[in-house]
Amino acid sequence: MHKVKISLSALAVLSLALVLWLPPSARAATCHGGSCNGLDPFETGCYADAQVVASGAINDTYTGSGQLGIVSLRWSPTCQAGYAQTFSIRGDAYLIMARTWGGFGAGAPRFASNAVVITSTMVGANSYCDLFVNGMIRLGPTTSSPGGSSYARPCP
């Protein structure tokens, strides 16, 4: 009986240490893997431990006037899910888009007008190597307006 008490006490201490080691929002993550498909990384808490694992420059392919922004793939190890973020670095971006592909599905593209950053919904995967992202920045109101797009993939 004495050994059981010691084992239960040790298990309780280990559990508490693990919970305290995790950041608060990662402890509160509400999805994992495929259950994250189509969900918002901020609403689920998955953003808390997400890291950029790939990024790509979005250049103006219409006028050649330089870089419009960046698309990045962010991966949450806790949630086993990734998402795209597109950042506009020019003030004249009219329409930006972020989308995540691969893993256990494909997220629907998210669009925003006159925004600086947009975040896609998540896609669950076994590894961030199973995912890639697409970002688009347009200088006009439609997806066919001048601008550019880029893909980012972390693994060959």
C-alpha positions in Angstrom: 0.0 0.0 0.0 2.9 2.3 0.8 4.3 1.9 -2.8 0.9 2.8 -4.3 0.8 6.0 -2.3 4.3 7.0 -3.4 3.4 6.2 -7.1 0.2 8.2 -7.0 2.1 11.1 -5.4 4.8 11.0 -8.0 2.2 10.8 -10.8 0.4 13.9 -9.4 3.7 15.9 -9.2 4.6 14.9 -12.7 1.1 15.8 -14.0 1.3 19.2 -12.3 4.8 19.9 -13.7 3.6 19.1 -17.2 0.6 21.4 -16.9 2.7 24.2 -15.5 5.4 23.8 -18.2 2.9 24.4 -21.1 1.9 28.0 -21.9 -1.6 28.8 -20.7 -3.2 29.0 -24.2 -1.5 25.8 -25.3 -3.1 24.0 -22.3 -6.4 25.3 -23.4 -6.2 24.1 -27.1 -9.6 22.8 -28.1 -8.6 20.7 -31.1 -6.0 18.3 -32.4 -5.1 17.0 -35.8 -8.0 16.6 -38.2 -10.4 18.0 -35.6 -8.7 21.4 -36.2 -9.7 21.5 -39.9 -11.5 24.7 -40.8 -11.1 26.2 -37.3 -9.6 29.5 -36.3 -6.1 29.2 -34.6 -6.9 32.1 -32.3 -10.3 30.8 -31.2 -8.8 27.3 -30.5 -5.7 28.5 -28.7 -3.5 26.8 -31.3 -1.7 30.1 -32.1 0.0 30.0 -28.7 2.9 27.6 -29.6 2.7 28.1 -33.4 6.1 28.7 -35.1 6.9 29.8 -38.7 8.2 26.7 -40.5 8.2 28.2 -44.1 7.7 31.5 -45.8 7.7 33.0 -49.2 7.9 36.5 -50.7 4.9 37.8 -52.6 6.2 40.0 -55.5 4.4 42.2 -57.8 4.3 40.1 -61.0 2.2 42.7 -62.9 4.3 45.9 -62.7 7.5 44.4 -61.3 7.5 47.1 -58.6 9.0 44.8 -55.9 7.7 42.9 -52.9 4.1 43.3 -51.8 4.3 41.0 -48.8 5.0 37.6 -47.3 3.1 34.4 -46.8 4.1 32.1 -44.0 3.1 28.6 -42.8 2.7 28.5 -39.0 2.7 25.1 -37.2 1.3 24.3 -33.8 3.0 21.2 -32.3 0.3 21.0 -29.6 -2.6 21.0 -32.0 -0.8 19.2 -34.8 -2.2 21.7 -37.3 -0.9 24.5 -39.5 -2.3 27.7 -40.9 -1.3 30.5 -43.3 -0.7 34.1 -42.6 -0.3 36.7 -45.3 1.3 40.0 -44.5 1.0 43.1 -46.7 4.1 45.4 -46.5 2.7 47.9 -48.9 -0.1 50.4 -48.1 -1.8 50.0 -51.4 -2.8 46.3 -51.0 -6.5 46.2 -51.7 -7.2 42.5 -51.4 -5.2 39.8 -49.6 -5.7 36.1 -49.2 -4.4 33.2 -47.1 -5.0 29.5 -47.6 -3.6 26.2 -46.2 -3.5 23.0 -48.2 -2.6 19.3 -47.5 -2.6 17.2 -44.4 -6.2 16.0 -43.6 -7.8 18.5 -45.9 -7.7 22.0 -47.4 -8.8 25.2 -45.7 -11.1 27.5 -47.5 -9.4 30.7 -48.6 -9.9 33.8 -46.4 -9.9 37.2 -48.1 -9.7 40.7 -46.6 -10.0 44.1 -48.1 -7.5 46.9 -47.2 -5.9 44.7 -44.6 -2.3 44.3 -43.3 -2.5 40.7 -42.2 -4.9 37.8 -42.7 -4.9 34.4 -41.1 -6.3 31.3 -42.7 -8.2 28.5 -40.9 -6.2 25.5 -39.9 -5.6 22.1 -41.5 -4.5 19.2 -39.3 -1.6 17.0 -40.3 0.8 14.4 -39.0 3.7 16.8 -39.7 4.2 20.3 -41.1 5.9 18.7 -44.0 2.4 17.5 -45.2 1.3 21.2 -45.6 1.8 24.1 -47.8 0.3 27.6 -48.0 -0.7 30.1 -50.6 -0.8 33.9 -50.2 -2.1 36.5 -52.6 -2.0 40.3 -52.6 -3.9 42.4 -55.2 -3.7 46.1 -55.9 -7.4 46.1 -57.0 -10.7 44.8 -55.8 -10.7 41.4 -57.6 -8.5 38.3 -57.7 -7.6 39.2 -61.3 -6.4 42.7 -60.3 -2.7 43.4 -60.7 -0.5 42.0 -57.8 1.1 38.7 -57.0 1.0 35.4 -55.1 3.4 32.9 -53.6 3.5 29.5 -52.1 5.5 28.3 -49.1 6.3 24.7 -48.4 8.6 23.6 -45.5 9.9 20.3 -46.9 10.7 19.2 -50.4 
